[in-house]
């Protein structure tokens, strides 16, 4: 996955989950849920840097609260931000 100049995941970074988050206004939520379900190996409700498979910079851009885990909410926000670019 690659990072945009302003932080977050680039369009190509979302490709493995393309098509799983269809629907008006709900695409980001569905996509984030699909990603979380697939990548959250320890089922703790958040993605660690290892689970996320992101570069350090991309992970840091999504981990807005700096707790070392990317939540479903942070994934949704990252996807929504990417869609508005």
C-alpha positions as CSV (number, residue, x, y, z in Angstrom):
1,X,0.0,0.0,0.0
2,X,1.2,3.5,-0.7
3,X,0.7,6.7,1.1
4,X,-0.7,10.0,-0.4
5,X,1.2,13.2,0.1
6,X,-1.2,14.3,2.8
7,X,-1.3,11.0,4.7
8,X,-3.6,8.0,4.4
9,X,-3.8,5.1,2.0
10,X,-3.7,5.8,-1.8
11,X,-6.5,4.5,-4.1
12,X,-4.4,1.5,-5.0
13,X,-4.0,0.6,-1.4
14,X,-7.7,-0.1,-1.1
15,X,-7.7,-2.4,-4.1
16,X,-7.8,-5.7,-2.2
17,X,-11.1,-4.7,-0.7
18,X,-12.6,-3.0,-3.7
19,X,-16.2,-3.9,-4.3
20,X,-16.8,-5.0,-0.7
21,X,-18.0,-1.6,0.4
22,X,-20.8,-0.6,-2.0
23,X,-23.7,1.5,-1.2
24,X,-24.5,5.2,-0.9
25,X,-23.0,6.7,2.3
26,X,-22.0,3.4,3.7
27,X,-19.1,2.4,1.5
28,X,-16.4,3.5,3.9
29,X,-18.0,1.7,6.8
30,X,-18.5,-1.5,4.9
31,X,-15.0,-1.4,3.5
32,X,-13.5,-0.7,6.9
33,X,-15.5,-3.6,8.4
34,X,-14.4,-6.0,5.7
35,X,-10.7,-5.0,6.2
36,X,-11.0,-5.3,10.0
37,X,-12.6,-8.8,9.7
38,X,-9.9,-10.0,7.3
39,X,-6.9,-8.4,9.0
40,X,-7.6,-8.4,12.7
41,X,-5.9,-11.7,13.5
42,X,-6.2,-11.5,17.3
43,X,-9.8,-10.2,17.1
44,X,-9.1,-7.3,19.5
45,X,-11.1,-4.8,17.4
46,X,-8.0,-2.9,16.2
47,X,-5.3,-3.4,13.7
48,X,-1.7,-3.4,14.9
49,X,1.1,-2.2,12.6
50,X,1.9,-5.8,11.7
51,X,-1.8,-6.8,11.1
52,X,-2.4,-3.8,9.0
53,X,0.3,-4.6,6.5
54,X,0.8,-0.9,6.0
55,X,4.1,1.1,5.9
56,X,5.0,2.9,9.1
57,X,4.0,6.2,7.6
58,X,0.6,5.0,6.3
59,X,-0.1,3.3,9.6
60,X,0.7,6.5,11.6
61,X,-1.5,8.6,9.2
62,X,-4.5,6.3,10.0
63,X,-3.7,6.0,13.8
64,X,-5.1,9.4,14.6
65,X,-5.1,8.9,18.4
66,X,-1.6,7.4,18.5
67,X,-2.6,4.4,20.5
68,X,-0.7,2.0,18.3
69,X,-3.8,0.4,16.8
70,X,-6.0,1.5,13.9
71,X,-9.7,1.2,14.9
72,X,-12.7,0.6,12.6
73,X,-13.5,4.3,13.0
74,X,-10.0,5.3,12.0
75,X,-10.2,3.0,8.9
76,X,-13.5,4.6,7.9
77,X,-12.1,8.1,8.3
78,X,-9.1,7.2,6.2
79,X,-11.3,5.8,3.5
80,X,-13.6,8.7,3.5
81,X,-10.7,11.1,3.3
82,X,-9.2,9.2,0.4
83,X,-12.5,9.3,-1.5
84,X,-12.7,13.1,-1.3
85,X,-9.3,13.6,-2.9
